[in-house]
Amino acid sequence: MAWKLSLEGQCGIVTGAASGIGRAAARHIAAMGADLLLVDLDAGRLEEAVSEIRQAAPGRRVSSAFADASREAEVRRAVAEALSAFGAIDFLVNGHGILRRTAFAGIATEEWDLMMAVNLRGCFLFCREVIPHLLRRGKGAIVNVASLAGRTCSILGGAHYTAAKHGLVGLSRHLAREYARQGIRVNAFCPGATLTPMTLTTTTPEEFERVAAAIPRGRWASPEEQAGVIGFLLSEAAANITGACIDSNGGSLMI
């Protein structure tokens, strides 16, 4: 049987969809045929993303939910909005996240807690809300966007960023094992240096060049390149892939 790189007829949620990898993933997934609920805290960019996708993929149902992934009630409301819009959920992409560069000795408890709340607890909350709906359908896919930092350590973020991304990799593996027999696939996607607003606004020109020089391919990735991997992991072409950490880092990590 030839598996298709298509999401035709499927419906799902993409968080962090207002910019960066999340926005590129939403565009790519819609082009693959899926209907989408886009979730983010940046209301202005979120509506821009919705309009952009509607123009690029006419006929696709695309809606938005303004929500803080770290707040349980807002996550529950966003998932309810997806169900109201589409009647079902087939997949989830946890693409939201924050980056802080504070050196370890300077990380305040409040900053540590914020990092864990957004980058780890937020993914846990969305998974917990979505999985019961996937179970009812007897199938589904989740992609948690972690980071190269979740495979080794961050070169741009602080220790709390690295810890949260390692936690997200562990969460993804555990869920994959727990729900594999029920038809649900869960994978961690670990992108390396990527040209997103979040990374570009926290990187000096000198750091940008230093990072690029250390990558075997010699350059940063585009969000669109990373989006293609996410689309693949959601598709039938990845039907036997679960519990994996899929790297896309230009050769920065080869293990």
MOTA-V358308 format. One record per residue. RES is the residue in one small letter. BURIAL is I if it has 24 or more other ideal C-beta (glycine too) atoms within 12 Angstrom, else O. Layout:
RES | BURIAL
RES | BURIAL
This chain:
m | O
a | O
w | O
k | O
l | O
s | O
l | I
e | O
g | O
q | I
c | I
g | I
i | I
v | I
t | I
g | I
a | I
a | I
s | I
g | I
i | I
g | I
r | I
a | I
a | I
a | I
r | I
h | I
i | I
a | I
a | I
m | I
g | I
a | I
d | I
l | I
l | I
l | I
v | I
d | I
l | I
d | I
a | O
g | O
r | I
l | I
e | O
e | O
a | I
v | I
s | O
e | I
i | I
r | O
q | O
a | O
a | I
p | O
g | O
r | I
r | I
v | I
s | I
s | I
a | I
f | I
a | I
d | I
a | I
s | I
r | O
e | O
a | O
e | I
v | I
r | O
r | O
a | I
v | I
a | O
e | I
a | I
l | I
s | O
a | I
f | I
g | O
a | I
i | I
d | I
f | I
l | I
v | I
n | I
g | I
h | I
g | I
i | I
l | I
r | I
r | I
t | I
a | O
f | O
a | O
g | O
i | I
a | O
t | O
e | O
e | I
w | I
d | O
l | I
m | I
m | I
a | I
v | I
n | I
l | I
r | I
g | I
c | I
f | I
l | I
f | I
c | I
r | I
e | I
v | I
i | I
p | O
h | I
l | I
l | O
r | O
r | I
g | O
k | I
g | I
a | I
i | I
v | I
n | I
v | I
a | I
s | I
l | I
a | I
g | I
r | I
t | O
c | O
s | I
i | I
l | I
g | I
g | I
a | I
h | I
y | I
t | I
a | I
a | I
k | I
h | I
g | I
l | I
v | I
g | I
l | I
s | I
r | I
h | O
l | I
a | I
r | O
e | O
y | I
a | I
r | O
q | O
g | O
i | I
r | I
v | I
n | I
a | I
f | I
c | I
p | I
g | I
a | I
t | I
l | I
t | I
p | O
m | I
t | I
l | O
t | O
t | O
t | I
t | O
p | O
e | O
e | O
f | O
e | O
r | O
v | I
a | I
a | O
a | O
i | I
p | O
r | O
g | O
r | O
w | I
a | I
s | I
p | I
e | I
e | I
q | I
a | I
g | I
v | I
i | I
g | I
f | I
l | I
l | I
s | I
e | I
a | O
a | I
a | O
n | O
i | I
t | I
g | I
a | I
c | I
i | I
d | I
s | I
n | I
g | I
g | O
s | I
l | I
m | O
i | O
